[in-house]
Amino acid sequence: MCLFAIGIDLGGTKTSVIVLGEDDTPVWSRRVATPQEGYDAILETVVALVEEARTHCLDKVPDSIGIGIPGELSSDLKTVKNANSTVLIGKPLGADLSQRLGCDVRIANDATCFAASEALDGAGKDGEIVFGVIIGTGVGGGIAIRGIPHTGINRLAGEWGHNPFPLLGAEPKQRPCYCGQTDCIETWLSGPALTQDYADLKGHKVPAIELVARAKKGNPIAEEVIDTYVTNLAKGLSTIVNTLDPDVIVLGGGVSNIEHIYSVLPERIASYVFNATDRPVELKTRIVRNKWGDDSGVRGAAWLTRT
């Protein structure tokens, strides 16, 4: 086995690459904007990053790379399905990259890579069942059981973002999703959804980071939007607790950096999980921020080459 591992995290807005050494410590990493010009531009970017990464592996260039994508492989493992970077859908991404790079390419869902990374030596290290959540450009989820990624027989495990949003007293928003459905969880809980919530009240959009800054300064509309968002996040995650009952839920993605989430989310999830008693739920599932930040998913992608 090569001492080095190369991983790629192909996101909707950014693409990251990492080289891990023998003890899985980072040797080199880089992050660039994901091209929006189409599939060929994405291929060119990934190839360029891998070729640059190889120069940091001395004379021990890995014979495979791992790549996490905002989607999944079809059951025949040949083409991409369900990607919110829709230019990837139906494309033989693995074969195209393998041909250009001359090596084996191992592909997994980016949230699955994230969950595995955090379960192995991150914020979910002590959990038997870890559910990893990515809330950013889209809403993804991945499952790791005893540190092993779980994809499911249909390669759909963890795809909570495309379940219908559990209204639980809220009014439908009638937001169309790229998957063809309406009011998916992703359309309520992604970063773009958060900025749209503010626009629905004020008539114009502001970036999520600016919305958070306004809330910290006491802007009442921004505070209301973020607090409502956390309630909606609790509704969505209560369905995960009811179904999977994980030991740990690890949050990642840009929206996970909102501090307000961690102070109130566990109690709000508890108020929505199944409870046919007159006693409050004691939620034992830990809700935690990821340990490895933006490197978590790309580390998990690199580990695909270790299996």
Order of alpha helices (4+ residues) and beta strands (2+ residues): beta-beta-beta-alpha-beta-beta-beta-alpha-beta-alpha-beta-beta-beta-alpha-alpha-alpha-alpha-beta-alpha-beta-alpha
